[in-house]
């Protein structure tokens, strides 16, 4: 067989029947445990085949072949041609048909099959093997010319798009023109003669666009199709999807070549997608859609709005009963909710695929809890299976029940949650506006895989066509974005960039809202409320808490956030940034007065105004965390951050000077304002630093102006006394930031202890406070043994520790070069999002080991943003840290991730280099 890509003859001596075959496996040779070789689809087809389920026969070109293809510069690897040819001959024997034979032609589908599910991201070609001669054989054998030529035009259309990269709209335009000409509403209404005419137009389009004809050689078709599927691994949408979902680029895709079965032969045929449970709610009922007299792509592409699967029981009761029984069997076998593609040919059911079904976060929680109740999973297995990234969905906003809404249409509730933004009708524009900080709702007739970047950028998605298993629905659910599909009463005009429902028009840029839980489309912006944790999630979190050993605290800066954190299960406050308490409008004047002070008495006078404000906040924090530790970081940022920008001050000074000069007002109110602005400008200039994040901030402020830290610690202990008297158990932990030398901490600890003694007096025994430091300077990590001599705890500030270890400013790096580094694989991840185990991680391990050697009871944790990142949490567990601290809304995620780390890694502590590798491997799995 000629492989169609010019690689020449095949020198392989491999035998297809040899189970050691390098490139190809028949479905009989595989099983579900071979996903890395066969891809998810191929492994599951093999598993179903060997279980005796009705799977059309076929074989899989392995992921090894795809990797070899790219390693050799996009050339088919030696040996592949012979193996595929042998596999094809075996398939011919099973089907009693011959590939390319005009009398009894064998037709095959050529489908992608990635290791990790990537729905709709890569390419598929159906009906491979049809040409001008074999189509006549299909027509004769089936007695149905309309069906045969419909299949042929589908092949040419898919081939033109996937292999020759011709835009689908160009084929669709010709199709719509033809259907309009013959008065056909649906494809099934088109007769053979019209399909033949359209096929001629399609061929002309390919020649005109590509300068070469649609291939009549079926061998050439097959190899071009295999080549196209391999190439689709690196198409733009697949790369975006892998990046978002952290799928390794080196996995590659398998190619599944399978005998065709046809759902478009007549009214006793059909095709559909069914989930064994509702993927939006988790309810234990069959959920899905089907179309009669259609091929599979019609369902997922949203070309026709399908019927709910329950209707199949009326149309084809025997098929429905068989499908229901098979679905239950597959769910029990895989012990998970399944997403099944099926085809019915003349009343016979065939399974084309099964895989773990994409589901909303709400459904994931319910399904996991139910599978434990049903005895299919253990609690540990249920926790381990949770896609913790999906937990963010549960905290997405929803529309309040009493909101006044202008509902203009209703579609299918395809992915739960609510979103509001400006209407956008193009994926590129959606991405552009989202990048500019604007919220957008992507509106399309139906989405295609090419729209992936727009779906990613949008707050939510609305389509007028397609069902609950369409591309838009599946991708939005996977991303945790609200989606309304199949809103047929909405007329979407992409060229005019508007949506019409009767007389109502929503144009691009107009505010629009969607409710993916009810399918409502709402004109205008709507208020949104935070979601509540479901009963199932609470149950799973309770199980996770029983499993994990890593505690989870919250980063919270006020009593409201502290209360929310406790509601989400925080085991204390791991970071209270006191500077955030200074930024309220009623407090900023006193802060600026303190900064502007030239003498210590003036500064103390301003601090006296701030003390009761800080005390009030700390009281609220202690009450919210009654019985749990509250870690309070003393003032950290440089003082200039509380003052106006120098450029703004200069501009205002110039404006006032000009105004005064124009009307001669030398003594009035504006003159006073000008003097105040000039004094402030001089102070801003005096505070200016070339690199303020490495300048006079953190403990350096406390050393130079100890009265600032004295005020804050006094507020802490005054608040503690009041709360203790009210019966609140208070556990304050005072954290000194940016320590680089033990002498800094020793100096400031002594002042904290003197203040505590002065304020608490004989009540000191009721307030078991700690004094520790934030390890965020590399020198602090390296000298941790010395610093531990006067620290009760280490809190690793991984944001700054990462900045200082990499020697780059986060604000500058993320905007200028970090994304380039990640895209070009110079770095595996953005180190500010996922902890750098090999660099920053080693500093943490060093500091942990040195600190514990001096003080065995040293409390250690992470309070940077990495405390809410799943991969980083795995590292923290492996390293033996006591806790992580993250934003309140990421606490459920952190609790689950900490339990998963315990399940995967066991009771690990003090991770060595080999254990860091184990963490990386576990996270990849």
N, C-alpha and C positions, 0 to 999 in steps of 0.2 A: 504493500500500500504506500502510495506517495504521501508524505506527511504535509505537503502543501506549503511548507515554509522554506524550502530550498536548502534543507540541511543534508540532503543527499541520502545515500543508502544507509541502511541500518545494519550495523555489524553485530548486534546482540545475539547471544546464544541462549538467552533466558527462555524458559518454558513457562507458559501461562499457568499450567497446572501445578507448578512448583510453588509451595507456600512461602518459599524464600524469595519470591519475585520482588525485584527492586521497585518497580514503578506501579504495578496494577494489582488489584485484588478484586475477585468477584465478590458479590454480596455474601455468598456462602462461606467465604474465607475470613470474613471479618466478624467483629462483635462490638458491643457498646464501649468496651474498654480501650478501643483503638482510635479514639478521637484524634490524638496527635498525628496519626498516620492518615486516617480516612476522613478527617473533618467530622463535625457533628452530624451532618446529614448522612454521610456515607456510613458512619459507625452505626447510626440508628437504623438505616435501611438494612444493614447487615444483621443487626440484632433482630429486627422484625422478620426478616427472611428466615432466619434460623429458628424462630419461634413458630413458624408455620403460618404467619399472617399473610393476607393477600397483597403481596408487593410485586409489581411488575419486575421481571428479572433485569439485572444489569451488573455493572462493575464500576469500580472507583479508581481513578488515577490519583495517586497519593499526593500528599502535601510535599513529600520529598521531591517529586518531579517538579513541582512549582518552584521550590527553592533552587533546584538545579537549573531550571529554566532561567531564572534571574541571575544566577551565578555565572552562566555562560553567555550573558548578554542577550537575553530573550530568545534563546534557541532551544528547541526541544532536545532533551538529553538523549544520548546514545542508548539504544535499547528500548526506548519507549514505543517506537513504531511497531516493532514485532510483537510486543506484549499487548498493545491495544488491538492489533490485527487478530491475534490469537483469541483474545477475549471477545471480540466481535463475532468471530466464527462460532464460538461456544454459544453466544447469545442467539445467533441465527438458528443453531440446532434446537435450542429450547423453544423458540417461537415458530419454528418451521417456516421461516421466511428468510429472505436474503437481502442484505443491504445493497441497494442500487438495482435490484431486479425489477424489471418492468411488470412481471406477472404477479409475484407475491412479495412486494417490497417491505422491508423492515424499516420502520422509522424510529428514531431515538430522540430523547431529550438530552441536552448537554447543560448541566446545572453546576453552579458553584457550590462549595460546601466548606466554609471556614471552620476552624477548630472551635472558635468562640462565636456564638450566634451573632450575625450581622444582617438582620432582615432587610432585604431590598437594596443592600449596598453594592452587591456584585451582580454579574450578568448571567442570564439564562437564555438558551435558544431552544425552542420546541420544534418538532416536526422535521428535524434534520434527516435528510435522505430523500426529500421530495425534489423532483425536477420535472421537466416537461414530459418525460416518459413515465416515471413512476407515479405521477399524479393520476394518470389514466388507469394504472393498475389499482390504485386505491379506490378510484371511482367505480371501477368494475367490480372489485371484490366487495365493496360496501353497498353497491347499488344506489349510491347517493352522490351524485356529481356535485351538488351544492356543498356538501360536507368536505369532499376531497379538495375542491378549489379554494374553499375557505381556509383549510389547513395550509395550502400552498401559499396563499397571499400572506398568512400570518408568519410563515417562515421567512418569506422575502422581507417583510416589514421588520421583524426582529433582527434578521441578519443585517439588513441595511443599517439599522441603528447601532447594533452591538459591534459588528465587525467593521463596517465602513464608516461609522461615526456620523451618519446622516441624522439630522435632528428629527425626532419622532413627529413633530408638528407637520413636517412636510408630507409624510405618509398619511397622517390623520386628515389633513386638508383634502387630499385626493379621495380618501375614503368617504368623508362627509359629502363631498361634491357628488360622488357616485350615488350614495344613498338618497340624497335629495333628488337627483335626476330620476331614479326609479321609484321614488316614493316609499322607501323602506325606512321604518323607524328603528328597527333593531337589525343586528347582523344576521340573525336567523331568518329574516324576511328576504334576504338577498338571494337571488337565484344564481345557478352556476355560470350562465352567460355573463352576468354582470361581474362576477368574481374574475372570470377570464379576462374581461376588458380591463379591470383594475390591475390585475397581475401584469398586463402589458405596460400599463402606466408606471407601475412600480419599477419594472425592469428599466424603462427609459430613464426614470429618475436616477437610478443607480449609475447607469452609463454616463448620463449627463453630469452627475456630481463627481463620480470617481474616475471616470475614463476607462472603466473596465466593467464587464458584464457580471450579473449574478452567476455564480459558478454552477454549471450543470453536473460537474463531477461530484458525486456524493462523498468520495474520499476527501476531496478538497474542502467541501463543506464541513466535514467532521473536524479536520485539523485546524481550519480557520476558526471554528467554534471553540475548540479546546484552547487555542492560542488566545482568543478573545477573553475567555474566562480567566486564564492566567493573568492576562493584562489588567483585567478588572480589579485584581487585588490591589493595584496601585492607582486606581482612578481617584479623582479628587474627593468624591463623596465617601469612598471607603477609607481614605486616609484621615478625613475629618472624623469619621465615626470611630476609628481606632484610637485616635488621639483623645477624643472625649471620653471613651470607655476604657482607656488604658490597655488596649489590646496590643501585644507585641507585634511589630512589623514583620519579624522573622518567622511568624507562624506559617504564612502562606495559605493557599486554599487548595483543597482537593477539587477534582472534577468528577461528577457523577454522570455516567452515561447509561441510560435506562430505556428499555423498550417503551414506546409510547402507548398509552391507553387514551381513549378519546371521550370527552364529555360533551362533544359537540356533534354527535352523530344523529341526534333526534331528541324527542321529548322524554324518552326513557333513559336519557343520559344527563349527566350534570357534573358539576365540580364545586368544591367548597372548602372552607376552613372551619374547623371546630376546635374549641378549647374544652377540656374535660371539666373545667370550672369557669365561672365568670371571671375574666381577667381584670375587671374593674372593681368588683365587690368581693370576689372570693366565694360566692355562693356555690354550693355543690350541685350545679345543674349544667347540662350541656349548653354551651354558648358558642354561637358561630353563625355562619351564613353560607348560602349556596346559590348557585344559578343553574337552571336547567339549560340544556343544549348550549354549553359554553366550555371554553378551556380555562385552565386555572388562572392564567394571567388576568382574565376578565374580572375576577373577584378582587385580587390584591391591588390591581391598578385602579379600581374604582370606575372602570368604563361603564358598567351598569350597576345600578343599586341593587344589591342582592336581597334575597328573602331570608328571614330568620330561620335558623336550623329547625325550630319546632315545626315549621311548615312542611319539612321533608317527611315527617311522620304521616301527613295526610297524602302527599304526592306519591311517596314510595315507602310504604310502611315496612316492607321486608328489609329494604336498604337501611332505613332508620334504625330498626331493631339490631341489625348487624353492626352498624356504626356505634350505637350506644354500648353494645357488649364489648366491642373492640376497644373503645375509649376507656371503659372501666378496666379492662385487662391491661392496657398500656400504662394507665396510671398506677395500678398496683405493681406492675413490673418495675417501673422507673421510680416509684415512690415519690412522685411529684406531678403537679398539674402539667398536662401535655397540650401542645399546639399541633394539630394534625391536619395535613392537607390530604384531600381525597378526591378521587374521580369515580364516577359511576358510568360504566359503559354497558348499555343495553341491560340495565338492572343489576349488574354485578359491581360490587364495591371493590375498589383498589385503594391501597394506601401509598401515597407518594412521599410522605415525610412525617416524622414525629420529632418533636424537640421540646425541651422545657419551655413552657409558654411565658412570654413576656407578660408582666402583670403590673398593676398599679401598686403603690406601697400599701394602701389599705387592703387590697386583695392578698398581697404577699403575707401580711401579718395574719390575716384570717386563715389562709390556706396552711401556713406553717403550724398555727395552733391547732387547726382541725386535723391535720395529718398526724399530729401527736396523739390527739384524742382518739383517732381511729386506729391507733396502734401501728401505723406505717412508718413513723419516725420516732426516734428518741428525742428528748429535749435538746441534747447536745447537737444532734444532727439538724434539728430545726433551726437552732441558732446559727450553726455553721453555714447553712444554706442561704441565710438572709443576705441579700445584696444591700449592704449597709448604705451605699450611695443613694438608694431609693428612699431611705428614711427621711431625707429632706422633703420628699413629697408630702409627708404627713404634716409638715409644718408650713405648707403653702397656704396662702390666704384663701378664704371662702367668702361668699356673699352673705351678709346677715339676713336672717329670715324676714325681718321687718323692713328691709330696704325697699324704697319706692323705685321701681324699675320700669323702663320703657322697653319691654320685650317686643322685638320686631319679627322674630322667627324662632323656630325650634328645629334642631337637628338631632343627631344621635349623640348621646353622652359618651364620647369615645375615650376620654382620659380625664380623671377627676381633678378638681381644683378650679379656681376662678382667676381670671386675668383681665386687666384693663390696659388700654394703650391706644395709640393712633393706628388707624387702618393702613396697611401696606399690602400691595398686591404683587410684589416681586421679591424674591429671596435676596437678591443683591442689595436692593434698597433697604430691606429689613436689617441686613448685616451692617450697612453703612450707618443707618440711623441709631441702631443699638450701640454701635461703637461710639457714637456721639453722646451717649447717655440718655437717649430717648427710649421710652417703652413703646413697643410695637406689637400689633396682632397681625400675623401673617394670614392673608386671605387668598385662597386659590380655589379654582374649580376642583382640582385634586392635586395633591403634592406628588412629586416623583422623587426618586433618589437624588436628582440633581439639586433639589431644594434643601438638602440637609443643612447647609450653612445658614439658611434663612430660618429653618425650624429651630436651630440651635440659638440663634440670636433673639428670636421672638419670645414674648411673654406667653403666648398661646397661639393656637392654630385653628382656623375655621375653613372648612371646605364645603362646597355645595354637592359634591358627588363622593361616592365611596362609602363603605360601611365600617362596622366596628373592627374589621380586620384589614382595612385598607392600609396603605403605606403611612399615611398621616397618623392614623390611630396607633399603629404599632410603634412607630418611632417616637411619637409624643409620649406615649405611656412609658417607653423605656427611658426617656429623658426626664420624666416627671413633670411634663408641661401639660396644662389644660388643653383639651382639644374637643371641638365639635365637628362632626363629619356628617356627610349626607344631608345637608340642609337644603333640600331640593326647592323650597319656596324662594330661596335667595337666587337671584340672577346675577352672576359675576361676570363683568366685562373687563377683562385684563387690559385691553388696549385703552379703554376709556378710564380705567382705574377707578371703578366704582362698583358698588353692590346695590342691587335694587330688590326691594320686597314691596310689590304693589307700587304705590306712589312714593314710598320712602326711599331715599337715596343716601347711601353712605359713601363719601368720596375719600380718596387717599388723603390722609392727614386728619380726618375726622376721628373723634373719640368713639371707641367701640369697646364693648366688654363681652366676654363669653363665660359661660358656666359649664365646664366640662363634666360636672356631676349630673346636670339635668338636661344639657343640650340647648340651653337658652342662649340666644343672641340678643344683646342688649345695646340699644343706642345710647351713646354717651358714656361718661366715666361713672363708675359705681364704687361705693365704699367697700372695703374688704376687711375681713377679720381673720385673725390667726386660727388655724385649725386646732382641733382638740385631739388628744391622744385616745385611740380607740381601746376598747376592752381587750382586744387581742394583743395590741401592742403592749399594754400594761402587763399582760400575762407573760409575753415574751421577754420583756425587760426584767420582770421578776425572776424568770429562769436565768437570764444572763447574769443578774446580780449574784445568784447562787453559785455561778460558775467562775466568774472573774475574780482575780486577786488584785488587779490594778484599780485603785479608787478613781472616781471621776468627780472633779470639782468644777466650779464655774468662774469665768472671768466676768465680774459684775461690778459696776461702779456706783450704784445707787440702790436704795431699798426696793424699788420696783423691779429692777433686774434681778436682785437677790431673791425676791419672792417667786419670780417666774422660774429662776434656776432651781429652786427647791421643788417647785411643782413638777419640773422635768426630772427630778431625782438627783440633783447635785448633792454631794456629800461634803459641802462646805464651799467657801469662796477661796479659790486658789490665787486670785489676783484682783485686787481692788486698786484701780489707778486713781489715786487721790487728786491728780491734776484735773481729771474730768469733772470733779466736784467744783472746781474753781470757775468753770466756763459759763455757768448760768448768768444771765444778764444782770441779776441783782447782786451777784458776787464779784463780777469782773472789775467794777470800780475799786473795790477794796484790794483786790489782787494787784491792780495797776498802782494803787497808792503805795502798796508794800514795795513794789519794784522800783518806783520812782524815789523812794525814801533815800536820802543821802546819809543819814545817821542811824545808828542802831535804835535809839529811842523812837525815832519817826517810824522805823520799820516795825517795831514792837507795837506801836499804836495801831497801825494798819492790821497787823496780825491779830490783835485783840478783837477786831471786827469779824475776822474770818473764823475765829475759834468756835463760837457758838454754831455757826453754819456747819462746820466740819463735824462738830459733836452731834448735831441733830442727824446728819447722814449716818454716822457710825452707830448711833442708837438704832436707827431703822435697820441697818445691816445686821446688827447683833440679834435683834428681835426676829428678823426673817430667818436667821440661821441658828436659832435657839438650840444649843447643844452641839453645834458643828463649828469647826475652825473657820475663822475669817482672816485671810492674809491681806494685810494692808501695805501697799507699797508707798513709801514716802515720796515726796515730790521728785519727779524724774526729768521732765523736759527742760531745755534751756529757757531762761526767763523771757527772751524776746518773743517767744511764741504767744505770750499773753498780751503783747503790745501790737498796735497797728503796724502794717507793712510800711517800711521806710519810704518807698515810692509814693504810696498813698499820702503819707504825712507831708512829703515834699510838695506834692501837688496842691494839697489843701493850704499849706503855708503860702505858696505862690499865689493862689487864688485870693486868700484873705489880704495879702500884702497889696495886691492890685486893687482890691475893693477899697481898702483904707486910703491908698494913694489917690484914688479917683475922687473921693468925696471929702478928704481931709480929716477923717475921723481918727484922731490920734489917741483918744482917751476912753472911748466907749467900750461897749461889750465886745466888739470884734477885736479890739486891741488886746483885751484880756484873753480871748480865745487864741489869738495869734501867739501871745507869750507862752500860754500853756502848750500849744502845739510845738513851738520851737524848743521848749524844755524837753518834751517827750521825744522829739526828733534827735536831740543831742544824746538822750539816754539810749535810744535805739541804736545810734551810731556807736556809742561806747560799748554796747552789748554785742555788737556785730562780731561774728567769728567766721573765719574762712570755711571751717567745717564744724558747724555747731553740734552735730551728733557725736563728735569726738571731743567736744569742748567742755565748757563749764555747765555741767548738768549732773543729775543723779547725786551720788554721795558727795561730789565736789561742791555742790550747792550747800549741802549740810555741813561741810567742813568750813566753808567760807562764811556762811550765814547760819550758824547753828540754831539761831532763834526760830528759823522757819520750821525745822524738824522738831524743835522743842514744842512749838504750838501744835503741830500735828499729833505728836505723841500724847500731849496733855489732853487733846480732844478725844483721843482713843480711850484713855483711862478714865476721863470724866464720864464718857458714854458708858463704859463698862460698869462703873460704880452704880449709875442710875439703873441700868438693866439688871444688875445683880440684886439690887434692892427690890425690884419688881418680880424676882423669881426666875429671870432669864439666865440660862447657863451660857456664859461668855467665854470664848476661847480665841483671844486675839493673837495674831502672829504678825509682828512688825518686820517688814522687809526693807532692807537698805539696798537701793539700786546702784548698779554700775561699779561695784567694788572691784578694784584691781589689785589692791594690796591689803594685807591683813590689818595694817595699822589704821586704815580708813574705817574698817568695821569696828575695830577695838575702840577707837575714839568715839564713834557715834553710839555704840552699844552702851558705853558708860553713861552717856547723857540720857539715853532711853531709860536705863535702870534708875538713875537719879530722879527722873520725872515720875516714874512709876512709884517709887518709894514716897515721893512728896504727895502725890495725888491719892494713891490707894491707902496709904497709912496702914492701920491695923486690919484692913480688909484685903491686904495683898494675898493672903492665902486662898481667897475665893476667886482670884483671877490668875489662872495659870497661863501666863503669856509666854510667847517665844520671841526671840529675836534672831533673824537670819538674813540671808542675802540672796540677791538675784545673781546667778552666775551667767553673765552675758559678755564678759571680756575674756579673751583667750588666756590672759595671764592669770585670771582668777581660777580658771579650770586647771591650769598647770600647777598652781600653788594651792590647790584645794586642801591639801593636808594641813597647811598653815592656817588657812581661813577657817577650817572646821574647828579649830581650837576655841573660837569664840562665836560660832554659829550654831544655832539649834536646827536650822534647816537650810537646804539649798533649793532654790527654785530656778530652774534653767530657763532663762529668757531667750528662747531659741531664735526669735526674730533678730535681735541685735547680735547674738552669738554667731548667727549665720552671716550677717553683714560683715562682722569684723573678721570672721574666719576666711570668707571669700574676698574680703577687701573691696566690697562694692556696696553702694547705697541702694537699698531696695527700691526706693522711689524712682531713681534714675535707671537702675538696671532693668526693672520690669518694663519700663517704657521704651528702652532703647535697644538692649541686646539680648536679654534673657530668652525671650520667645524665639529669637533666631538660633540661639544655642540649643534650645530644646528641639526645635524643628529639624536642625541638622545633626542632632544626636551627639553634640559635644557634651551635653549634660543629659542624664536620663530623665530628669524632672526639674521643674522649677524648685530650687532648694528652699524658697520661702513658702512653698505650699507643702512639699513633702521633705521631711528631714533628710539631710545629706548624711547617710550612715557612715560613710567611709572617712569623712572629714570632721564635721561637727559631731557626729556620733561618737567618734573616738575621743574627742575632748570630753564629752559627757561621761563616757565610760571611765576615762582616766580620773576625772574629778570625783565621780561616784566611788570608785575604789579607794582613792587616796583619802577622801572624806570619811568613808566608813571605817577605814583603818584607824583613824584617830578617834572617831565617835560612832560607836556601833548603832546608837539610836538616832543617828542623823536622819531627818526626814527629807526625802528628795522627790522632786516632781518637775514637770514641764508646764510652763504657763504661757508660752508663745502660741501662735496660731496653729502650730503643729499638734497641739493637744487635741484638736478636733479632726485631724487627718488620719484616716484608717491605717495607712501604711506606717505612719509615724507612731501610731499607738502600738502596732506590733513591735516596733523597735523598743519603745518604752517598756513594754512588758518583758521583752527578752533581756534588756539591760538590767532589770531589777529595780526600776523606779517605783516609788510608792503610789504616785498619783499622776494624772494628767488634768489640766484645767483648760476649759474651752468656753466659747460663748454659750449662753443658756440654750439656744435653739439647736446646738449640736450635741447636747448632753445625751439624748437617746442614742444617737449614732455612736458616740464614744463608749457608752455602756455596752452596746452590742459588739463593737470592735474589740473592746477589752476582753469580752468573753470568747470571741473567736480566736484571739491571740492565745488565750489559755488553752482552748481546745486543740489548736494546731501545734503550739509549741510546748505545751505542758507547763509545769511550774518552774519556769526558767528564771535565773537571776544572774547578774553579772556577765552579760553576754560577751563572749570572746569573738574573734574575727569569724570563726566557723559558724558561730551562732548568728552573726549578722547575715551570713550567707543563707542560713536556714530561714531567717525572717524574710529575706528577699524572695526565696523560693516559695515560701508559704503564701506571700502576698500575690505572687504570680498565679499560683494555683487558685 
